[in-house]
Amino acid sequence: MHHLNMADSVFHVAAEWDAEAGVWTSSSNIPGLVVEASTLPEFVDLVSTLAPELLSENLGIKGRVPLEIRAHGTIELAVA
């Protein structure tokens, strides 16, 4: 059983906007986490569903784990 030491492990996921594909894609230090979504709320929902399963299965982590989410991208706005 792995016990999370906060000094060692802060988990994070970054959402990067892929304008050509029209999706947010993930990069993360959670093993196995790969997410693509067309909106940020959908991205966060997917991460919230998948990350706990992966942390439990791959790293044996249980309990409450903070996850830092960052989003970076440029979107075009239609300004009248």
All heavy atoms as a GROMACS GRO file, in nm:
protein
  600
    1MET      N    1   0.085  -0.119   0.000
    1MET     CA    2   0.000   0.000   0.000
    1MET      C    3   0.089   0.124   0.000
    1MET      O    4   0.172   0.142   0.087
    1MET     CB    5  -0.091  -0.004   0.123
    1MET     CG    6  -0.178   0.120   0.141
    1MET     SD    7  -0.302   0.144   0.012
    1MET     CE    8  -0.417   0.015   0.058
    2HIS      N    9   0.068   0.207  -0.099
    2HIS     CA   10   0.146   0.329  -0.111
    2HIS      C   11   0.077   0.441  -0.035
    2HIS      O   12  -0.042   0.462  -0.053
    2HIS     CB   13   0.158   0.366  -0.259
    2HIS     CG   14   0.233   0.492  -0.286
    2HIS    ND1   15   0.370   0.496  -0.287
    2HIS    CD2   16   0.192   0.617  -0.310
    2HIS    CE1   17   0.409   0.620  -0.313
    2HIS    NE2   18   0.302   0.695  -0.328
    3HIS      N   19   0.149   0.510   0.049
    3HIS     CA   20   0.090   0.625   0.118
    3HIS      C   21   0.144   0.751   0.054
    3HIS      O   22   0.265   0.765   0.036
    3HIS     CB   23   0.123   0.621   0.267
    3HIS     CG   24   0.054   0.509   0.338
    3HIS    ND1   25  -0.079   0.515   0.370
    3HIS    CD2   26   0.099   0.388   0.378
    3HIS    CE1   27  -0.114   0.400   0.428
    3HIS    NE2   28  -0.007   0.322   0.434
    4LEU      N   29   0.053   0.838   0.018
    4LEU     CA   30   0.090   0.960  -0.053
    4LEU      C   31   0.162   1.056   0.041
    4LEU      O   32   0.110   1.091   0.146
    4LEU     CB   33  -0.036   1.027  -0.109
    4LEU     CG   34  -0.015   1.152  -0.193
    4LEU    CD1   35   0.062   1.116  -0.320
    4LEU    CD2   36  -0.147   1.213  -0.230
    5ASN      N   37   0.281   1.092   0.002
    5ASN     CA   38   0.354   1.195   0.075
    5ASN      C   39   0.344   1.322  -0.009
    5ASN      O   40   0.398   1.328  -0.119
    5ASN     CB   41   0.500   1.153   0.093
    5ASN     CG   42   0.582   1.257   0.166
    5ASN    OD1   43   0.549   1.375   0.165
    5ASN    ND2   44   0.689   1.213   0.228
    6MET      N   45   0.275   1.421   0.042
    6MET     CA   46   0.248   1.541  -0.038
    6MET      C   47   0.376   1.613  -0.080
    6MET      O   48   0.378   1.680  -0.182
    6MET     CB   49   0.157   1.637   0.038
    6MET     CG   50   0.013   1.589   0.046
    6MET     SD   51  -0.056   1.548  -0.117
    6MET     CE   52  -0.040   1.706  -0.199
    7ALA      N   53   0.481   1.598  -0.003
    7ALA     CA   54   0.607   1.663  -0.041
    7ALA      C   55   0.664   1.599  -0.168
    7ALA      O   56   0.727   1.665  -0.249
    7ALA     CB   57   0.708   1.653   0.073
    8ASP      N   58   0.638   1.469  -0.185
    8ASP     CA   59   0.691   1.396  -0.300
    8ASP      C   60   0.603   1.412  -0.424
    8ASP      O   61   0.652   1.431  -0.534
    8ASP     CB   62   0.698   1.244  -0.272
    8ASP     CG   63   0.792   1.213  -0.158
    8ASP    OD1   64   0.875   1.300  -0.125
    8ASP    OD2   65   0.781   1.104  -0.103
    9SER      N   66   0.472   1.398  -0.404
    9SER     CA   67   0.384   1.378  -0.517
    9SER      C   68   0.269   1.477  -0.519
    9SER      O   69   0.180   1.469  -0.436
    9SER     CB   70   0.325   1.236  -0.512
    9SER     OG   71   0.427   1.141  -0.507
   10VAL      N   72   0.277   1.569  -0.611
   10VAL     CA   73   0.161   1.652  -0.639
   10VAL      C   74   0.119   1.614  -0.780
   10VAL      O   75   0.196   1.625  -0.874
   10VAL     CB   76   0.194   1.802  -0.629
   10VAL    CG1   77   0.074   1.885  -0.673
   10VAL    CG2   78   0.236   1.838  -0.488
   11PHE      N   79  -0.002   1.565  -0.792
   11PHE     CA   80  -0.050   1.522  -0.922
   11PHE      C   81  -0.108   1.640  -0.998
   11PHE      O   82  -0.172   1.727  -0.940
   11PHE     CB   83  -0.152   1.409  -0.906
   11PHE     CG   84  -0.089   1.284  -0.851
   11PHE    CD1   85  -0.107   1.248  -0.720
   11PHE    CD2   86  -0.008   1.205  -0.932
   11PHE    CE1   87  -0.047   1.135  -0.668
   11PHE    CE2   88   0.052   1.092  -0.882
   11PHE     CZ   89   0.032   1.056  -0.750
   12HIS      N   90  -0.083   1.640  -1.128
   12HIS     CA   91  -0.133   1.749  -1.209
   12HIS      C   92  -0.173   1.698  -1.346
   12HIS      O   93  -0.125   1.595  -1.393
   12HIS     CB   94  -0.031   1.862  -1.221
   12HIS     CG   95   0.098   1.819  -1.284
   12HIS    ND1   96   0.114   1.804  -1.419
   12HIS    CD2   97   0.217   1.786  -1.228
   12HIS    CE1   98   0.237   1.763  -1.444
   12HIS    NE2   99   0.302   1.752  -1.330
   13VAL      N  100  -0.263   1.772  -1.408
   13VAL     CA  101  -0.300   1.747  -1.546
   13VAL      C  102  -0.315   1.883  -1.614
   13VAL      O  103  -0.366   1.977  -1.554
   13VAL     CB  104  -0.430   1.663  -1.559
   13VAL    CG1  105  -0.548   1.733  -1.494
   13VAL    CG2  106  -0.461   1.632  -1.704
   14ALA      N  107  -0.261   1.892  -1.733
   14ALA     CA  108  -0.271   2.015  -1.811
   14ALA      C  109  -0.360   1.990  -1.932
   14ALA      O  110  -0.347   1.888  -1.999
   14ALA     CB  111  -0.133   2.061  -1.856
   15ALA      N  112  -0.451   2.083  -1.956
   15ALA     CA  113  -0.534   2.079  -2.075
   15ALA      C  114  -0.474   2.174  -2.177
   15ALA      O  115  -0.457   2.292  -2.150
   15ALA     CB  116  -0.677   2.122  -2.041
   16GLU      N  117  -0.437   2.120  -2.292
   16GLU     CA  118  -0.380   2.202  -2.400
   16GLU      C  119  -0.479   2.204  -2.516
   16GLU      O  120  -0.524   2.098  -2.560
   16GLU     CB  121  -0.247   2.142  -2.448
   16GLU     CG  122  -0.137   2.144  -2.344
   16GLU     CD  123  -0.073   2.282  -2.327
   16GLU    OE1  124  -0.090   2.368  -2.417
   16GLU    OE2  125  -0.008   2.304  -2.224
   17TRP      N  126  -0.510   2.322  -2.565
   17TRP     CA  127  -0.605   2.336  -2.675
   17TRP      C  128  -0.538   2.302  -2.808
   17TRP      O  129  -0.434   2.357  -2.841
   17TRP     CB  130  -0.661   2.478  -2.679
   17TRP     CG  131  -0.757   2.501  -2.791
   17TRP    CD1  132  -0.738   2.585  -2.896
   17TRP    CD2  133  -0.886   2.441  -2.808
   17TRP    NE1  134  -0.849   2.580  -2.979
   17TRP    CE2  135  -0.941   2.492  -2.927
   17TRP    CE3  136  -0.959   2.347  -2.736
   17TRP    CZ2  137  -1.067   2.454  -2.975
   17TRP    CZ3  138  -1.084   2.309  -2.782
   17TRP    CH2  139  -1.137   2.362  -2.900
   18ASP      N  140  -0.597   2.208  -2.881
   18ASP     CA  141  -0.550   2.172  -3.015
   18ASP      C  142  -0.651   2.231  -3.114
   18ASP      O  143  -0.758   2.175  -3.136
   18ASP     CB  144  -0.544   2.020  -3.030
   18ASP     CG  145  -0.493   1.976  -3.167
   18ASP    OD1  146  -0.506   2.053  -3.264
   18ASP    OD2  147  -0.444   1.862  -3.176
   19ALA      N  148  -0.616   2.348  -3.169
   19ALA     CA  149  -0.710   2.422  -3.253
   19ALA      C  150  -0.746   2.344  -3.380
   19ALA      O  151  -0.860   2.348  -3.426
   19ALA     CB  152  -0.653   2.559  -3.288
   20GLU      N  153  -0.648   2.273  -3.437
   20GLU     CA  154  -0.674   2.197  -3.559
   20GLU      C  155  -0.776   2.087  -3.536
   20GLU      O  156  -0.866   2.065  -3.616
   20GLU     CB  157  -0.544   2.137  -3.615
   20GLU     CG  158  -0.458   2.238  -3.688
   20GLU     CD  159  -0.338   2.173  -3.755
   20GLU    OE1  160  -0.344   2.051  -3.783
   20GLU    OE2  161  -0.240   2.244  -3.777
   21ALA      N  162  -0.760   2.015  -3.426
   21ALA     CA  163  -0.851   1.904  -3.394
   21ALA      C  164  -0.977   1.953  -3.324
   21ALA      O  165  -1.077   1.882  -3.318
   21ALA     CB  166  -0.779   1.800  -3.308
   22GLY      N  167  -0.971   2.073  -3.268
   22GLY     CA  168  -1.086   2.127  -3.196
   22GLY      C  169  -1.112   2.058  -3.064
   22GLY      O  170  -1.227   2.043  -3.021
   23VAL      N  171  -1.005   2.013  -2.997
   23VAL     CA  172  -1.020   1.944  -2.869
   23VAL      C  173  -0.913   1.989  -2.769
   23VAL      O  174  -0.808   2.039  -2.808
   23VAL     CB  175  -1.008   1.789  -2.885
   23VAL    CG1  176  -1.125   1.733  -2.964
   23VAL    CG2  177  -0.875   1.749  -2.946
   24TRP      N  178  -0.946   1.970  -2.643
   24TRP     CA  179  -0.850   1.984  -2.535
   24TRP      C  180  -0.784   1.849  -2.515
   24TRP      O  181  -0.853   1.747  -2.508
   24TRP     CB  182  -0.919   2.028  -2.405
   24TRP     CG  183  -0.977   2.165  -2.410
   24TRP    CD1  184  -1.105   2.199  -2.445
   24TRP    CD2  185  -0.910   2.288  -2.382
   24TRP    NE1  186  -1.120   2.335  -2.438
   24TRP    CE2  187  -1.003   2.393  -2.400
   24TRP    CE3  188  -0.779   2.319  -2.342
   24TRP    CZ2  189  -0.970   2.527  -2.380
   24TRP    CZ3  190  -0.747   2.453  -2.323
   24TRP    CH2  191  -0.842   2.555  -2.341
   25THR      N  192  -0.651   1.847  -2.510
   25THR     CA  193  -0.579   1.721  -2.488
   25THR      C  194  -0.502   1.732  -2.356
   25THR      O  195  -0.468   1.842  -2.312
   25THR     CB  196  -0.481   1.691  -2.603
   25THR    OG1  197  -0.386   1.798  -2.611
   25THR    CG2  198  -0.554   1.677  -2.735
   26SER      N  199  -0.475   1.618  -2.297
   26SER     CA  200  -0.413   1.618  -2.164
   26SER      C  201  -0.265   1.583  -2.169
   26SER      O  202  -0.220   1.508  -2.254
   26SER     CB  203  -0.484   1.516  -2.074
   26SER     OG  204  -0.461   1.384  -2.121
   27SER      N  205  -0.193   1.643  -2.075
   27SER     CA  206  -0.061   1.590  -2.038
   27SER      C  207  -0.063   1.586  -1.886
   27SER      O  208  -0.116   1.677  -1.822
   27SER     CB  209   0.052   1.678  -2.092
   27SER     OG  210   0.042   1.808  -2.040
   28SER      N  211  -0.011   1.478  -1.829
   28SER     CA  212  -0.027   1.458  -1.686
   28SER      C  213   0.086   1.371  -1.631
   28SER      O  214   0.150   1.297  -1.706
   28SER     CB  215  -0.161   1.388  -1.659
   28SER     OG  216  -0.176   1.360  -1.523
   29ASN      N  217   0.107   1.379  -1.499
   29ASN     CA  218   0.203   1.289  -1.435
   29ASN      C  219   0.130   1.171  -1.369
   29ASN      O  220   0.189   1.100  -1.290
   29ASN     CB  221   0.291   1.364  -1.335
   29ASN     CG  222   0.214   1.420  -1.217
   29ASN    OD1  223   0.092   1.432  -1.218
   29ASN    ND2  224   0.286   1.459  -1.114
   30ILE      N  225   0.005   1.150  -1.406
   30ILE     CA  226  -0.068   1.032  -1.359
   30ILE      C  227  -0.052   0.924  -1.466
   30ILE      O  228  -0.093   0.944  -1.580
   30ILE     CB  229  -0.218   1.062  -1.337
   30ILE    CG1  230  -0.233   1.165  -1.225
   30ILE    CG2  231  -0.294   0.933  -1.304
   30ILE    CD1  232  -0.376   1.213  -1.204
   31PRO      N  233   0.011   0.812  -1.431
   31PRO     CA  234   0.037   0.707  -1.530
   31PRO      C  235  -0.092   0.661  -1.597
   31PRO      O  236  -0.190   0.629  -1.529
   31PRO     CB  237   0.099   0.593  -1.447
   31PRO     CG  238   0.154   0.660  -1.326
   31PRO     CD  239   0.062   0.776  -1.298
   32GLY      N  240  -0.092   0.662  -1.731
   32GLY     CA  241  -0.205   0.610  -1.806
   32GLY      C  242  -0.316   0.710  -1.836
   32GLY      O  243  -0.409   0.678  -1.908
   33LEU      N  244  -0.307   0.830  -1.781
   33LEU     CA  245  -0.414   0.927  -1.802
   33LEU      C  246  -0.399   0.998  -1.937
   33LEU      O  247  -0.302   1.071  -1.959
   33LEU     CB  248  -0.418   1.031  -1.690
   33LEU     CG  249  -0.532   1.132  -1.700
   33LEU    CD1  250  -0.667   1.062  -1.684
   33LEU    CD2  251  -0.517   1.242  -1.596
   34VAL      N  252  -0.493   0.970  -2.026
   34VAL     CA  253  -0.496   1.036  -2.157
   34VAL      C  254  -0.640   1.080  -2.180
   34VAL      O  255  -0.731   0.997  -2.184
   34VAL     CB  256  -0.451   0.942  -2.270
   34VAL    CG1  257  -0.460   1.012  -2.405
   34VAL    CG2  258  -0.310   0.892  -2.245
   35VAL      N  259  -0.662   1.211  -2.194
   35VAL     CA  260  -0.797   1.264  -2.209
   35VAL      C  261  -0.802   1.359  -2.328
   35VAL      O  262  -0.709   1.438  -2.349
   35VAL     CB  263  -0.840   1.340  -2.080
   35VAL    CG1  264  -0.973   1.409  -2.098
   35VAL    CG2  265  -0.844   1.245  -1.963
   36GLU      N  266  -0.909   1.348  -2.407
   36GLU     CA  267  -0.940   1.446  -2.510
   36GLU      C  268  -1.086   1.483  -2.494
   36GLU      O  269  -1.171   1.396  -2.475
   36GLU     CB  270  -0.921   1.387  -2.650
   36GLU     CG  271  -0.781   1.392  -2.701
   36GLU     CD  272  -0.773   1.358  -2.850
   36GLU    OE1  273  -0.878   1.344  -2.915
   36GLU    OE2  274  -0.660   1.347  -2.900
   37ALA      N  275  -1.118   1.612  -2.504
   37ALA     CA  276  -1.256   1.657  -2.491
   37ALA      C  277  -1.274   1.787  -2.568
   37ALA      O  278  -1.181   1.865  -2.583
   37ALA     CB  279  -1.292   1.676  -2.345
   38SER      N  280  -1.397   1.809  -2.615
   38SER     CA  281  -1.423   1.928  -2.696
   38SER      C  282  -1.449   2.052  -2.611
   38SER      O  283  -1.438   2.164  -2.660
   38SER     CB  284  -1.540   1.904  -2.791
   38SER     OG  285  -1.653   1.862  -2.718
   39THR      N  286  -1.480   2.033  -2.482
   39THR     CA  287  -1.500   2.147  -2.393
   39THR      C  288  -1.423   2.125  -2.263
   39THR      O  289  -1.396   2.011  -2.226
   39THR     CB  290  -1.650   2.167  -2.356
   39THR    OG1  291  -1.693   2.057  -2.276
   39THR    CG2  292  -1.736   2.179  -2.481
   40LEU      N  293  -1.392   2.234  -2.195
   40LEU     CA  294  -1.321   2.222  -2.067
   40LEU      C  295  -1.404   2.151  -1.960
   40LEU      O  296  -1.351   2.067  -1.888
   40LEU     CB  297  -1.276   2.359  -2.017
   40LEU     CG  298  -1.140   2.406  -2.068
   40LEU    CD1  299  -1.111   2.547  -2.019
   40LEU    CD2  300  -1.028   2.312  -2.026
   41PRO      N  301  -1.536   2.182  -1.949
   41PRO     CA  302  -1.615   2.107  -1.849
   41PRO      C  303  -1.613   1.956  -1.875
   41PRO      O  304  -1.604   1.876  -1.780
   41PRO     CB  305  -1.756   2.164  -1.864
   41PRO     CG  306  -1.734   2.303  -1.915
   41PRO     CD  307  -1.615   2.292  -2.006
   42GLU      N  308  -1.621   1.917  -2.001
   42GLU     CA  309  -1.615   1.775  -2.035
   42GLU      C  310  -1.478   1.718  -1.999
   42GLU      O  311  -1.466   1.606  -1.948
   42GLU     CB  312  -1.644   1.756  -2.184
   42GLU     CG  313  -1.648   1.613  -2.229
   42GLU     CD  314  -1.664   1.598  -2.380
   42GLU    OE1  315  -1.684   1.699  -2.450
   42GLU    OE2  316  -1.655   1.483  -2.428
   43PHE      N  317  -1.374   1.794  -2.025
   43PHE     CA  318  -1.236   1.754  -1.992
   43PHE      C  319  -1.225   1.727  -1.842
   43PHE      O  320  -1.175   1.622  -1.800
   43PHE     CB  321  -1.139   1.865  -2.035
   43PHE     CG  322  -0.994   1.832  -2.012
   43PHE    CD1  323  -0.918   1.777  -2.114
   43PHE    CD2  324  -0.933   1.858  -1.890
   43PHE    CE1  325  -0.784   1.747  -2.094
   43PHE    CE2  326  -0.799   1.828  -1.870
   43PHE     CZ  327  -0.725   1.773  -1.972
   44VAL      N  328  -1.274   1.820  -1.761
   44VAL     CA  329  -1.266   1.806  -1.615
   44VAL      C  330  -1.348   1.685  -1.568
   44VAL      O  331  -1.304   1.610  -1.481
   44VAL     CB  332  -1.312   1.935  -1.544
   44VAL    CG1  333  -1.321   1.914  -1.392
   44VAL    CG2  334  -1.215   2.049  -1.575
   45ASP      N  335  -1.465   1.664  -1.629
   45ASP     CA  336  -1.547   1.548  -1.594
   45ASP      C  337  -1.473   1.418  -1.622
   45ASP      O  338  -1.473   1.326  -1.540
   45ASP     CB  339  -1.679   1.547  -1.672
   45ASP     CG  340  -1.780   1.648  -1.617
   45ASP    OD1  341  -1.758   1.701  -1.506
   45ASP    OD2  342  -1.881   1.672  -1.685
   46LEU      N  343  -1.410   1.409  -1.739
   46LEU     CA  344  -1.336   1.288  -1.776
   46LEU      C  345  -1.219   1.265  -1.681
   46LEU      O  346  -1.197   1.152  -1.635
   46LEU     CB  347  -1.286   1.297  -1.921
   46LEU     CG  348  -1.392   1.276  -2.029
   46LEU    CD1  349  -1.337   1.316  -2.165
   46LEU    CD2  350  -1.438   1.131  -2.030
   47VAL      N  351  -1.145   1.371  -1.653
   47VAL     CA  352  -1.031   1.359  -1.561
   47VAL      C  353  -1.080   1.314  -1.422
   47VAL      O  354  -1.020   1.225  -1.360
   47VAL     CB  355  -0.954   1.492  -1.551
   47VAL    CG1  356  -0.855   1.491  -1.434
   47VAL    CG2  357  -0.881   1.520  -1.682
   48SER      N  358  -1.191   1.372  -1.378
   48SER     CA  359  -1.244   1.339  -1.245
   48SER      C  360  -1.289   1.194  -1.236
   48SER      O  361  -1.289   1.134  -1.129
   48SER     CB  362  -1.362   1.431  -1.211
   48SER     OG  363  -1.319   1.566  -1.209
   49THR      N  364  -1.331   1.139  -1.349
   49THR     CA  365  -1.374   0.999  -1.353
   49THR      C  366  -1.255   0.904  -1.365
   49THR      O  367  -1.248   0.803  -1.294
   49THR     CB  368  -1.468   0.976  -1.472
   49THR    OG1  369  -1.582   1.061  -1.457
   49THR    CG2  370  -1.515   0.831  -1.479
   50LEU      N  371  -1.162   0.937  -1.455
   50LEU     CA  372  -1.052   0.846  -1.486
   50LEU      C  373  -0.936   0.850  -1.386
   50LEU      O  374  -0.879   0.746  -1.353
   50LEU     CB  375  -0.998   0.875  -1.626
   50LEU     CG  376  -1.095   0.853  -1.741
   50LEU    CD1  377  -1.038   0.906  -1.871
   50LEU    CD2  378  -1.129   0.706  -1.753
   51ALA      N  379  -0.902   0.968  -1.338
   51ALA     CA  380  -0.784   0.981  -1.252
   51ALA      C  381  -0.792   0.897  -1.125
   51ALA      O  382  -0.695   0.829  -1.092
   51ALA     CB  383  -0.758   1.129  -1.218
   52PRO      N  384  -0.906   0.896  -1.052
   52PRO     CA  385  -0.910   0.813  -0.930
   52PRO      C  386  -0.889   0.665  -0.959
   52PRO      O  387  -0.819   0.596  -0.882
   52PRO     CB  388  -1.050   0.839  -0.874
   52PRO     CG  389  -1.088   0.973  -0.928
   52PRO     CD  390  -1.027   0.978  -1.066
   53GLU      N  391  -0.947   0.615  -1.070
   53GLU     CA  392  -0.929   0.475  -1.106
   53GLU      C  393  -0.781   0.444  -1.132
   53GLU      O  394  -0.729   0.343  -1.086
   53GLU     CB  395  -1.011   0.440  -1.231
   53GLU     CG  396  -1.161   0.452  -1.212
   53GLU     CD  397  -1.237   0.435  -1.342
   53GLU    OE1  398  -1.178   0.394  -1.444
   53GLU    OE2  399  -1.359   0.464  -1.342
   54LEU      N  400  -0.716   0.533  -1.207
   54LEU     CA  401  -0.576   0.511  -1.242
   54LEU      C  402  -0.484   0.521  -1.120
   54LEU      O  403  -0.390   0.443  -1.106
   54LEU     CB  404  -0.533   0.611  -1.350
   54LEU     CG  405  -0.600   0.589  -1.486
   54LEU    CD1  406  -0.579   0.710  -1.576
   54LEU    CD2  407  -0.548   0.463  -1.553
   55LEU      N  408  -0.511   0.618  -1.033
   55LEU     CA  409  -0.430   0.633  -0.911
   55LEU      C  410  -0.443   0.509  -0.823
   55LEU      O  411  -0.345   0.462  -0.765
   55LEU     CB  412  -0.471   0.758  -0.834
   55LEU     CG  413  -0.431   0.890  -0.897
   55LEU    CD1  414  -0.499   1.006  -0.826
   55LEU    CD2  415  -0.280   0.908  -0.896
   56SER      N  416  -0.563   0.455  -0.816
   56SER     CA  417  -0.586   0.336  -0.734
   56SER      C  418  -0.521   0.213  -0.797
   56SER      O  419  -0.446   0.141  -0.732
   56SER     CB  420  -0.736   0.314  -0.718
   56SER     OG  421  -0.761   0.194  -0.648
   57GLU      N  422  -0.549   0.190  -0.926
   57GLU     CA  423  -0.501   0.069  -0.993
   57GLU      C  424  -0.350   0.070  -1.014
   57GLU      O  425  -0.283  -0.031  -0.993
   57GLU     CB  426  -0.570   0.053  -1.129
   57GLU     CG  427  -0.718   0.018  -1.117
   57GLU     CD  428  -0.789   0.023  -1.252
   57GLU    OE1  429  -0.719   0.025  -1.356
   57GLU    OE2  430  -0.914   0.026  -1.251
   58ASN      N  431  -0.295   0.183  -1.060
   58ASN     CA  432  -0.154   0.187  -1.098
   58ASN      C  433  -0.060   0.220  -0.983
   58ASN      O  434   0.055   0.178  -0.983
   58ASN     CB  435  -0.132   0.288  -1.211
   58ASN     CG  436  -0.204   0.248  -1.338
   58ASN    OD1  437  -0.238   0.132  -1.358
   58ASN    ND2  438  -0.230   0.344  -1.424
   59LEU      N  439  -0.108   0.298  -0.886
   59LEU     CA  440  -0.018   0.343  -0.779
   59LEU      C  441  -0.063   0.297  -0.641
   59LEU      O  442   0.005   0.322  -0.542
   59LEU     CB  443  -0.007   0.496  -0.782
   59LEU     CG  444   0.049   0.555  -0.912
   59LEU    CD1  445   0.048   0.707  -0.907
   59LEU    CD2  446   0.189   0.503  -0.941
   60GLY      N  447  -0.180   0.233  -0.631
   60GLY     CA  448  -0.228   0.184  -0.502
   60GLY      C  449  -0.265   0.294  -0.404
   60GLY      O  450  -0.262   0.274  -0.284
   61ILE      N  451  -0.301   0.411  -0.458
   61ILE     CA  452  -0.333   0.525  -0.372
   61ILE      C  453  -0.482   0.522  -0.338
   61ILE      O  454  -0.566   0.496  -0.424
   61ILE     CB  455  -0.296   0.657  -0.442
   61ILE    CG1  456  -0.143   0.665  -0.454
   61ILE    CG2  457  -0.352   0.778  -0.366
   61ILE    CD1  458  -0.096   0.782  -0.536
   62LYS      N  459  -0.513   0.550  -0.213
   62LYS     CA  460  -0.652   0.558  -0.167
   62LYS      C  461  -0.672   0.690  -0.095
   62LYS      O  462  -0.576   0.753  -0.051
   62LYS     CB  463  -0.684   0.444  -0.069
   62LYS     CG  464  -0.654   0.305  -0.121
   62LYS     CD  465  -0.757   0.260  -0.221
   62LYS     CE  466  -0.730   0.117  -0.267
   62LYS     NZ  467  -0.763   0.097  -0.406
   63GLY      N  468  -0.797   0.730  -0.080
   63GLY     CA  469  -0.828   0.849  -0.002
   63GLY      C  470  -0.836   0.973  -0.090
   63GLY      O  471  -0.841   0.964  -0.212
   64ARG      N  472  -0.836   1.087  -0.027
   64ARG     CA  473  -0.850   1.214  -0.099
   64ARG      C  474  -0.713   1.260  -0.150
   64ARG      O  475  -0.618   1.266  -0.073
   64ARG     CB  476  -0.913   1.318  -0.009
   64ARG     CG  477  -1.052   1.274   0.042
   64ARG     CD  478  -1.121   1.380   0.122
   64ARG     NE  479  -1.161   1.493   0.040
   64ARG     CZ  480  -1.271   1.494  -0.036
   64ARG    NH1  481  -1.348   1.389  -0.042
   64ARG    NH2  482  -1.301   1.602  -0.107
   65VAL      N  483  -0.707   1.290  -0.279
   65VAL     CA  484  -0.581   1.330  -0.343
   65VAL      C  485  -0.605   1.462  -0.417
   65VAL      O  486  -0.693   1.469  -0.503
   65VAL     CB  487  -0.534   1.223  -0.443
   65VAL    CG1  488  -0.407   1.268  -0.514
   65VAL    CG2  489  -0.512   1.090  -0.373
   66PRO      N  490  -0.528   1.566  -0.386
   66PRO     CA  491  -0.543   1.690  -0.462
   66PRO      C  492  -0.488   1.673  -0.603
   66PRO      O  493  -0.386   1.606  -0.623
   66PRO     CB  494  -0.462   1.793  -0.383
   66PRO     CG  495  -0.381   1.717  -0.285
   66PRO     CD  496  -0.431   1.577  -0.277
   67LEU      N  497  -0.556   1.733  -0.698
   67LEU     CA  498  -0.513   1.729  -0.838
   67LEU      C  499  -0.516   1.871  -0.892
   67LEU      O  500  -0.620   1.936  -0.892
   67LEU     CB  501  -0.604   1.639  -0.921
   67LEU     CG  502  -0.577   1.638  -1.071
   67LEU    CD1  503  -0.440   1.579  -1.102
   67LEU    CD2  504  -0.686   1.563  -1.146
   68GLU      N  505  -0.400   1.917  -0.937
   68GLU     CA  506  -0.392   2.050  -0.996
   68GLU      C  507  -0.427   2.040  -1.145
   68GLU      O  508  -0.369   1.959  -1.217
   68GLU     CB  509  -0.250   2.105  -0.980
   68GLU     CG  510  -0.231   2.242  -1.043
   68GLU     CD  511  -0.088   2.290  -1.029
   68GLU    OE1  512  -0.047   2.321  -0.916
   68GLU    OE2  513  -0.017   2.294  -1.131
   69ILE      N  514  -0.525   2.121  -1.190
   69ILE     CA  515  -0.563   2.124  -1.330
   69ILE      C  516  -0.530   2.261  -1.387
   69ILE      O  517  -0.567   2.364  -1.330
   69ILE     CB  518  -0.714   2.095  -1.348
   69ILE    CG1  519  -0.748   1.956  -1.295
   69ILE    CG2  520  -0.755   2.110  -1.495
   69ILE    CD1  521  -0.894   1.921  -1.305
   70ARG      N  522  -0.456   2.261  -1.498
   70ARG     CA  523  -0.423   2.385  -1.568
   70ARG      C  524  -0.474   2.376  -1.711
   70ARG      O  525  -0.470   2.269  -1.771
   70ARG     CB  526  -0.271   2.406  -1.572
   70ARG     CG  527  -0.208   2.433  -1.439
   70ARG     CD  528  -0.060   2.468  -1.454
   70ARG     NE  529   0.016   2.365  -1.525
   70ARG     CZ  530   0.077   2.264  -1.469
   70ARG    NH1  531   0.072   2.248  -1.340
   70ARG    NH2  532   0.145   2.177  -1.541
   71ALA      N  533  -0.521   2.488  -1.763
   71ALA     CA  534  -0.564   2.492  -1.903
   71ALA      C  535  -0.488   2.601  -1.974
   71ALA      O  536  -0.470   2.711  -1.921
   71ALA     CB  537  -0.714   2.517  -1.912
   72HIS      N  538  -0.441   2.570  -2.094
   72HIS     CA  539  -0.366   2.667  -2.173
   72HIS      C  540  -0.407   2.655  -2.318
   72HIS      O  541  -0.403   2.546  -2.375
   72HIS     CB  542  -0.216   2.642  -2.159
   72HIS     CG  543  -0.135   2.740  -2.239
   72HIS    ND1  544  -0.090   2.710  -2.365
   72HIS    CD2  545  -0.096   2.866  -2.212
   72HIS    CE1  546  -0.024   2.817  -2.410
   72HIS    NE2  547  -0.025   2.910  -2.320
   73GLY      N  548  -0.447   2.766  -2.376
   73GLY     CA  549  -0.481   2.762  -2.517
   73GLY      C  550  -0.532   2.896  -2.562
   73GLY      O  551  -0.564   2.983  -2.481
   74THR      N  552  -0.540   2.914  -2.692
   74THR     CA  553  -0.592   3.036  -2.748
   74THR      C  554  -0.716   2.999  -2.830
   74THR      O  555  -0.709   2.911  -2.917
   74THR     CB  556  -0.489   3.104  -2.840
   74THR    OG1  557  -0.373   3.133  -2.762
   74THR    CG2  558  -0.546   3.232  -2.900
   75ILE      N  559  -0.828   3.066  -2.799
   75ILE     CA  560  -0.949   3.043  -2.876
   75ILE      C  561  -0.984   3.172  -2.949
   75ILE      O  562  -0.946   3.282  -2.907
   75ILE     CB  563  -1.066   2.998  -2.786
   75ILE    CG1  564  -1.097   3.102  -2.679
   75ILE    CG2  565  -1.034   2.863  -2.721
   75ILE    CD1  566  -1.220   3.070  -2.598
   76GLU      N  567  -1.054   3.158  -3.060
   76GLU     CA  568  -1.095   3.276  -3.136
   76GLU      C  569  -1.234   3.318  -3.093
   76GLU      O  570  -1.324   3.236  -3.082
   76GLU     CB  571  -1.094   3.246  -3.286
   76GLU     CG  572  -0.954   3.231  -3.340
   76GLU     CD  573  -0.951   3.233  -3.491
   76GLU    OE1  574  -1.053   3.263  -3.555
   76GLU    OE2  575  -0.844   3.204  -3.546
   77LEU      N  576  -1.249   3.448  -3.069
   77LEU     CA  577  -1.378   3.503  -3.031
   77LEU      C  578  -1.438   3.580  -3.148
   77LEU      O  579  -1.364   3.648  -3.220
   77LEU     CB  580  -1.362   3.599  -2.913
   77LEU     CG  581  -1.300   3.541  -2.786
   77LEU    CD1  582  -1.284   3.651  -2.682
   77LEU    CD2  583  -1.386   3.429  -2.732
   78ALA      N  584  -1.568   3.568  -3.164
   78ALA     CA  585  -1.637   3.649  -3.264
   78ALA      C  586  -1.686   3.774  -3.195
   78ALA      O  587  -1.772   3.768  -3.108
   78ALA     CB  588  -1.755   3.569  -3.323
   79VAL      N  589  -1.627   3.888  -3.229
   79VAL     CA  590  -1.662   4.014  -3.166
   79VAL      C  591  -1.735   4.100  -3.269
   79VAL      O  592  -1.683   4.128  -3.376
   79VAL     CB  593  -1.536   4.086  -3.115
   79VAL    CG1  594  -1.572   4.219  -3.049
   79VAL    CG2  595  -1.457   3.997  -3.020
   80ALA      N  596  -1.858   4.139  -3.234
   80ALA     CA  597  -1.941   4.215  -3.328
   80ALA      C  598  -1.899   4.361  -3.331
   80ALA      O  599  -1.854   4.414  -3.233
   80ALA     CB  600  -2.088   4.203  -3.289
   0.00000   0.00000   0.00000
